[in-house]
């Protein structure tokens, strides 16, 4: 099993299912975010985003303050992925050390902006959506993410891809 398959099968998809109905586009965006970008997930450079999904401390707080604060059941589920004590000491560190929690925050970020999602066959707009959320503008990453999403979007007409 490849590392990408393991990440999808043991982190992204189970967290997605736990938070509600999984969505292939969300799964692909997160898998691409983790596997296409060249970065050190344990680096201390918060500007490049923290952890495997590249979530910034600012986006982390925005998701909690502007989305999860108004979704108490979902907030409880997301908080359930965090470490019991470490989250209270340094919540941003959870993005680095706890991949399931980081996935829950990334999924929540995408759910937060879901009303502004483009059509499911618009790979360019989906790429820009994630790039804008995470402030990841590394040209090679953005173009590879768009290419990966284009392949997925080719099948977006199927009902299970509907937003």
C-alpha positions in Angstrom: 0.0 0.0 0.0 1.4 3.4 -1.0 1.7 6.2 1.5 -1.0 8.1 -0.4 -3.4 5.2 -0.3 -2.7 4.8 3.4 -3.4 8.5 4.0 -6.7 8.3 2.1 -7.8 4.9 3.6 -6.7 5.5 7.2 -7.0 9.3 7.7 -8.9 11.3 5.1 -11.8 8.9 4.3 -12.5 7.8 7.9 -12.5 11.4 9.1 -14.7 12.4 6.2 -17.2 9.6 7.0 -17.2 10.5 10.7 -18.0 14.1 10.0 -20.8 13.3 7.6 -21.1 12.0 4.1 -17.7 11.8 2.4 -17.2 13.6 -0.9 -14.8 12.6 -3.6 -13.8 16.1 -4.4 -13.0 16.9 -0.7 -11.0 13.7 -0.5 -9.1 14.5 -3.7 -8.3 18.0 -2.6 -7.0 16.8 0.7 -5.0 13.9 -0.8 -3.5 16.3 -3.4 -2.7 18.9 -0.7 -0.8 16.3 1.2 1.0 14.5 -1.7 1.6 17.1 -4.4 3.1 20.0 -2.5 6.8 19.9 -1.7 7.1 20.9 2.0 8.2 19.7 5.3 5.0 19.0 7.3 6.9 19.4 10.6 8.6 22.7 9.7 7.9 25.6 12.1 7.1 28.0 9.2 3.5 28.7 9.8 3.3 31.0 6.7 3.7 27.8 4.6 0.9 26.2 6.5 1.2 23.6 9.2 1.0 19.8 9.0 0.4 17.6 6.1 -2.5 19.7 4.7 -0.8 23.1 5.0 -3.4 24.7 7.2 -2.3 28.1 8.6 -3.0 29.1 12.2 -5.2 31.9 10.8 -7.4 29.5 8.8 -7.5 27.2 11.8 -8.9 29.9 14.0 -11.3 31.1 11.3 -12.7 27.6 10.9 -13.4 27.5 14.6 -14.6 31.1 15.0 -16.6 31.5 11.9 -17.9 28.0 11.1 -17.6 25.4 13.9 -18.8 27.9 16.6 -22.2 27.8 14.9 -22.2 24.0 14.3 -22.0 22.6 17.8 -22.5 18.9 16.8 -19.8 19.1 14.1 -17.5 21.1 16.5 -17.8 18.4 19.0 -16.9 15.7 16.4 -13.9 17.8 15.2 -12.8 18.4 18.8 -13.0 14.6 19.4 -10.1 14.1 16.9 -7.9 16.4 18.9 -5.6 15.3 21.8 -7.3 15.7 25.1 -4.6 17.9 26.8 -2.3 19.1 24.0 -5.2 20.8 22.2 -5.7 23.1 25.2 -2.0 23.9 25.5 -1.3 24.5 21.8 -4.1 23.9 19.4 -2.1 24.8 16.3 0.4 22.0 17.1 -2.4 19.5 16.6 -2.2 20.4 12.9 1.3 19.1 12.8 1.2 16.2 15.2 -2.4 14.9 14.7 -3.2 14.1 11.1 -6.8 13.1 11.7 -7.5 16.4 13.5 -5.8 18.3 10.7 -8.0 16.4 8.2 -11.1 17.3 10.2 -10.1 21.0 10.2 -9.3 20.8 6.4 -12.7 19.2 5.7 -14.4 21.7 7.9 -12.7 24.6 6.0 -14.1 23.2 2.8 -17.5 22.7 4.3 -17.4 26.3 5.6 -16.9 27.7 2.1 -19.1 25.1 0.4 -21.8 27.7 -0.6 -19.1 29.3 -2.8 -17.9 26.1 -4.4 -17.7 26.2 -8.1 -19.4 23.6 -10.3 -17.9 20.1 -9.7 -16.4 20.0 -13.2 -14.5 23.3 -12.8 -11.0 22.0 -11.8 -9.4 25.5 -12.1 -12.0 27.1 -9.7 -11.7 24.2 -7.2 -7.9 24.6 -7.3 -8.2 28.3 -6.7 -10.6 27.7 -3.8 -8.1 25.5 -2.0 -5.2 27.7 -2.9 -7.1 30.7 -1.6 -8.0 29.0 1.7 -4.5 27.8 2.5 -2.6 30.6 0.8 -0.5 28.0 -1.0 0.4 29.6 -4.3 3.5 27.5 -5.2 3.2 27.4 -8.9 4.2 23.7 -9.4 1.8 22.6 -6.6 -1.2 24.6 -8.0 -0.7 23.3 -11.5 -0.4 19.7 -10.3 -3.4 20.1 -8.1 -5.4 21.5 -11.0 -4.3 18.6 -13.3 -5.2 16.0 -10.6 -8.6 17.7 -10.1 -9.2 17.8 -13.9 -9.0 14.0 -14.0 -11.6 13.8 -11.2 -13.8 16.5 -12.7 -14.0 14.5 -16.0 -16.3 12.1 -14.1 -18.1 14.9 -12.2 -21.3 14.4 -14.1 -22.0 11.2 -12.1 -24.7 11.8 -9.4 -22.4 10.8 -6.5 -20.2 13.8 -7.3 -23.1 16.3 -7.1 -22.7 19.1 -4.6 
